[in-house]
Amino acid sequence: MPSLLRCLCLFALCLALPVRAAELAVDLGHGARTYTTAELLARSDARQVDIPHDVAFKRAMHYRAVPLKALLDGAGADDALLFVAGDGFAVEIPAAQINRAHGSEAWLAIEEPNHPWPAIAEDKGGAGPFYVVWTHPEDMRVSQEQWPFQLAAIRRLQPVAERFPAIVPEATLKPNGAVRRGFAVFQRTCFACHTLNGEGDARLGPDLNIPHSPTEYLREDLLRAYIRDPQSLRRWPQARMPGFDRRALTDAELDALLAYLRHMATRKRRP
């Protein structure tokens, strides 16, 4: 009994301990800048932000946050920014989308050491120390991938075609054709978790072309169902891939995405 009591006391003490102060690295090409939890919480532009439909927690949430664009001074209108999470997730967000004066607004939510956020799910841990959240995300159709949590770093990027030439479709294709449109959809919805032809910053999901494209081993109806709801095809508790309903991915966008994947299956490049 004494040992059980001791264990319970230690467990209670662990729950009472504050979250360790964290750091966020921001590199816009002019020298890296590191922001600490305490520094961000002390900023004059920090405020409470209410998110009615939070992407990670699937409910209303309230955060202490700062406007994300205030941390991105020096980012050009045409710059792409890479948001890297501690779990290997990486997503590109155009600087122009963050710096817009109207519509959706991006915020950097900061986990307060003495008021930690709840766990997202039993197998996913927490969303802290930093989390990009959006007010009025519907105004600019902000995708669920553009809500990166467990954020560790933000950095400016070169154009995607220069960094990852092996994911780019055939240059002779029509700019407004299905494959080119699908390439844009792929970058917005898939590239945050997956590589293609071994190229990409994310390390969360499998490669979508090497050794085989999903268009090569799944019937189209099953692949469409899987993208809409991964658990409808095969169910497992540790699944990380979210489903894409028609608000996140229209039928036309899904058609274009599959056209791009089918096209890239003919352009395999092994890393």
C-alpha positions as CSV (number, residue, x, y, z in Angstrom):
1,M,0.0,0.0,0.0
2,P,2.8,2.6,0.8
3,S,4.3,1.9,-2.7
4,L,0.9,2.4,-4.3
5,L,0.4,5.7,-2.4
6,R,3.9,6.8,-3.4
7,C,3.1,6.1,-7.1
8,L,-0.1,8.0,-6.9
9,C,1.6,11.0,-5.3
10,L,4.3,11.0,-8.0
11,F,1.6,10.8,-10.7
12,A,-0.3,13.7,-9.2
13,L,3.0,15.7,-9.0
14,C,3.7,15.1,-12.7
15,L,0.2,16.3,-13.6
16,A,0.8,19.5,-11.6
17,L,4.1,20.3,-13.3
18,P,3.9,23.1,-15.8
19,V,4.7,22.5,-19.5
20,R,8.3,23.2,-20.3
21,A,8.9,26.6,-22.0
22,A,9.5,26.1,-25.7
23,E,11.1,27.9,-28.6
24,L,10.0,28.6,-32.1
25,A,12.6,29.2,-34.8
26,V,11.7,31.6,-37.6
27,D,14.1,32.0,-40.6
28,L,13.0,34.2,-43.5
29,G,16.3,34.3,-45.2
30,H,17.7,37.2,-43.2
31,G,19.1,35.3,-40.2
32,A,17.2,33.0,-37.9
33,R,15.2,34.4,-35.0
34,T,14.1,32.3,-32.0
35,Y,11.0,33.2,-30.0
36,T,10.5,31.7,-26.5
37,T,7.1,30.9,-24.9
38,A,7.6,33.7,-22.3
39,E,8.6,36.2,-25.0
40,L,5.5,35.5,-27.1
41,L,3.1,35.6,-24.2
42,A,4.5,38.9,-23.1
43,R,4.0,40.6,-26.4
44,S,1.7,43.6,-26.5
45,D,-0.3,42.1,-29.4
46,A,-1.0,38.8,-27.6
47,R,-4.7,38.3,-27.0
48,Q,-7.3,35.7,-26.4
49,V,-8.6,34.1,-29.7
50,D,-11.8,32.1,-29.8
51,I,-12.0,29.3,-32.4
52,P,-15.5,27.9,-32.7
53,H,-14.6,24.8,-34.8
54,D,-11.0,23.9,-34.0
55,V,-9.4,21.5,-36.5
56,A,-7.2,19.6,-34.0
57,F,-9.6,19.4,-31.1
58,K,-12.9,19.1,-33.0
59,R,-14.6,21.6,-30.7
60,A,-14.6,25.2,-29.6
61,M,-11.2,26.3,-28.2
62,H,-9.8,29.4,-26.6
63,Y,-6.1,30.4,-27.0
64,R,-3.6,33.0,-26.0
65,A,-2.2,34.0,-29.4
66,V,-0.4,36.6,-31.5
67,P,-1.1,37.5,-35.1
68,L,1.1,35.3,-37.2
69,K,1.9,38.0,-39.7
70,A,3.5,40.0,-36.9
71,L,6.3,37.4,-36.7
72,L,6.9,37.3,-40.5
73,D,8.2,40.8,-41.1
74,G,10.4,40.5,-44.1
75,A,8.5,37.8,-45.9
76,G,7.8,38.8,-49.5
77,A,4.3,38.7,-51.1
78,D,5.4,35.8,-53.4
79,D,7.3,33.8,-50.7
80,A,6.2,30.4,-49.7
81,L,6.7,29.5,-46.0
82,L,7.3,26.0,-44.6
83,F,5.8,25.2,-41.2
84,V,7.6,22.2,-39.6
85,A,6.1,20.3,-36.7
86,G,7.9,18.2,-34.2
87,D,6.3,15.0,-35.4
88,G,7.6,15.3,-39.0
89,F,4.5,17.1,-40.5
90,A,5.5,19.9,-42.8
91,V,3.2,22.2,-44.7
92,E,3.7,25.1,-47.1
93,I,1.5,28.2,-46.7
94,P,1.9,31.2,-49.0
95,A,3.0,34.4,-47.2
96,A,0.3,36.3,-49.1
97,Q,-2.4,34.2,-47.5
98,I,-1.1,35.1,-44.1
99,N,-0.5,38.7,-44.8
100,R,-3.9,39.5,-46.3
101,A,-5.6,42.3,-44.5
102,H,-9.2,40.9,-44.9
103,G,-10.9,37.6,-44.6
104,S,-9.3,34.7,-42.7
105,E,-6.6,35.6,-40.2
106,A,-3.8,33.3,-39.0
107,W,-2.7,33.3,-35.3
108,L,0.1,31.6,-33.5
109,A,-1.5,30.0,-30.4
110,I,0.9,29.6,-27.5
111,E,0.6,26.9,-24.9
112,E,0.8,28.6,-21.5
113,P,3.2,26.6,-19.2
114,N,0.8,26.7,-16.3
115,H,-2.3,26.0,-18.4
116,P,-1.4,23.2,-20.8
117,W,-3.9,22.2,-23.5
118,P,-5.6,18.9,-23.4
119,A,-4.4,15.9,-25.4
120,I,-5.7,15.8,-29.0
121,A,-6.3,12.1,-28.8
122,E,-5.0,9.1,-26.8
123,D,-2.3,8.3,-29.4
124,K,-1.5,11.8,-30.7
125,G,-0.3,13.7,-27.6
126,G,-0.8,17.4,-27.4
127,A,-1.0,20.2,-29.9
128,G,1.6,22.4,-28.1
129,P,3.9,24.2,-27.8
130,F,2.7,26.3,-30.7
131,Y,-0.2,25.9,-33.1
132,V,-1.4,27.9,-36.1
133,V,-5.1,28.6,-35.9
134,W,-7.4,30.6,-38.1
135,T,-10.3,32.9,-37.5
136,H,-12.9,32.9,-40.2
137,P,-11.1,30.1,-42.2
138,E,-14.0,29.7,-44.6
139,D,-13.3,33.1,-46.1
140,M,-10.2,31.8,-47.8
141,R,-11.0,28.1,-47.8
142,V,-8.1,27.4,-45.4
143,S,-7.4,23.7,-45.5
144,Q,-7.1,21.5,-42.5
145,E,-3.4,21.0,-43.3
146,Q,-2.9,24.7,-42.8
147,W,-3.5,24.3,-39.1
148,P,-0.1,22.8,-38.1
149,F,0.3,22.0,-34.4
150,Q,3.4,20.9,-32.4
151,L,5.0,23.7,-34.4
152,A,8.8,23.9,-34.1
153,A,10.0,26.1,-37.0
154,I,9.0,28.4,-39.8
155,R,11.3,29.1,-42.8
156,R,11.2,30.8,-46.1
157,L,11.3,28.5,-49.2
158,Q,12.5,28.7,-52.8
159,P,9.8,27.9,-55.4
160,V,8.6,24.3,-55.2
161,A,9.8,23.5,-58.7
162,E,13.3,24.5,-57.9
163,R,13.4,22.5,-54.6
164,F,11.6,19.4,-55.8
165,P,11.8,19.0,-59.6
166,A,10.8,15.3,-59.4
167,I,7.2,16.2,-58.3
168,V,6.6,18.6,-61.2
169,P,4.4,17.4,-64.1
170,E,5.5,17.3,-67.7
171,A,6.3,20.9,-68.8
172,T,4.4,20.6,-72.1
173,L,1.0,20.1,-70.3
174,K,-1.6,22.9,-70.5
175,P,-1.3,25.3,-67.6
176,N,-5.1,25.0,-66.9
177,G,-5.4,21.3,-67.6
178,A,-6.5,18.7,-65.1
179,V,-2.9,17.5,-64.3
180,R,-1.6,21.0,-63.5
181,R,-4.7,21.7,-61.4
182,G,-4.2,18.5,-59.6
183,F,-0.5,19.4,-58.9
184,A,-1.8,22.5,-57.1
185,V,-4.3,20.3,-55.1
186,F,-1.5,17.8,-54.3
187,Q,0.7,20.6,-52.8
188,R,-2.2,21.9,-50.7
189,T,-3.6,18.6,-49.4
190,C,-1.1,15.8,-49.7
191,F,2.4,17.3,-49.6
192,A,2.1,18.2,-46.0
193,C,2.4,14.5,-45.0
194,H,3.7,12.7,-48.0
195,T,6.7,12.7,-50.3
196,L,6.6,11.9,-54.1
197,N,9.4,10.4,-56.0
198,G,11.3,10.6,-52.7
199,E,11.1,14.4,-52.6
200,G,9.5,16.6,-50.0
201,D,10.0,18.0,-46.5
202,A,7.4,15.8,-44.7
203,R,8.1,12.5,-43.2
204,L,4.7,11.5,-41.8
205,G,3.2,9.4,-44.5
206,P,4.5,7.1,-47.3
207,D,5.7,8.2,-50.7
208,L,2.9,8.5,-53.2
209,N,4.8,7.3,-56.2
210,I,7.7,5.1,-55.1
211,P,7.6,2.1,-55.4
212,H,3.9,2.4,-56.6
213,S,1.4,5.1,-56.9
214,P,-2.0,4.4,-55.1
215,T,-3.5,4.8,-58.6
216,E,-1.7,1.6,-59.6
217,Y,-2.9,-0.7,-56.8
218,L,-6.3,0.7,-55.8
219,R,-9.5,0.7,-57.9
220,E,-10.5,4.3,-58.5
221,D,-13.7,4.0,-56.5
222,L,-11.8,2.6,-53.5
223,L,-9.1,5.3,-53.8
224,R,-11.8,8.0,-53.8
225,A,-13.5,6.5,-50.8
226,Y,-10.1,6.2,-49.0
227,I,-9.4,9.9,-49.6
228,R,-12.8,10.9,-48.3
229,D,-12.6,8.6,-45.3
230,P,-9.5,6.5,-44.8
231,Q,-11.2,4.4,-42.1
232,S,-13.8,3.3,-44.6
233,L,-11.2,1.2,-46.5
234,R,-9.1,-0.2,-43.6
235,R,-9.6,0.7,-39.9
236,W,-6.7,0.9,-37.4
237,P,-6.5,2.9,-34.2
238,Q,-3.2,4.6,-35.0
239,A,-4.3,6.1,-38.3
240,R,-3.0,9.6,-38.8
241,M,-4.5,10.5,-42.2
242,P,-7.6,12.7,-42.0
243,G,-10.5,12.4,-44.4
244,F,-11.2,15.1,-46.9
245,D,-14.9,15.9,-47.2
246,R,-16.4,18.0,-50.0
247,R,-15.8,21.2,-48.1
248,A,-12.1,20.5,-47.9
249,L,-11.8,18.9,-51.3
250,T,-14.4,19.3,-54.0
251,D,-15.3,16.6,-56.4
252,A,-13.6,18.6,-59.2
253,E,-10.4,19.0,-57.1
254,L,-10.4,15.3,-56.3
255,D,-10.7,14.5,-60.1
256,A,-7.7,16.7,-60.8
257,L,-5.7,15.2,-57.9
258,L,-6.2,11.7,-59.3
259,A,-5.3,13.0,-62.8
260,Y,-2.0,14.3,-61.4
261,L,-1.2,11.0,-59.5
262,R,-1.9,8.9,-62.6
263,H,0.3,11.2,-64.6
264,M,3.2,11.0,-62.1
265,A,2.9,7.2,-62.1
266,T,4.4,7.4,-65.6
267,R,7.2,9.7,-64.3
268,K,8.8,7.7,-61.5
269,R,12.2,8.9,-60.3
270,R,13.9,6.9,-57.7
271,P,15.7,8.8,-55.0
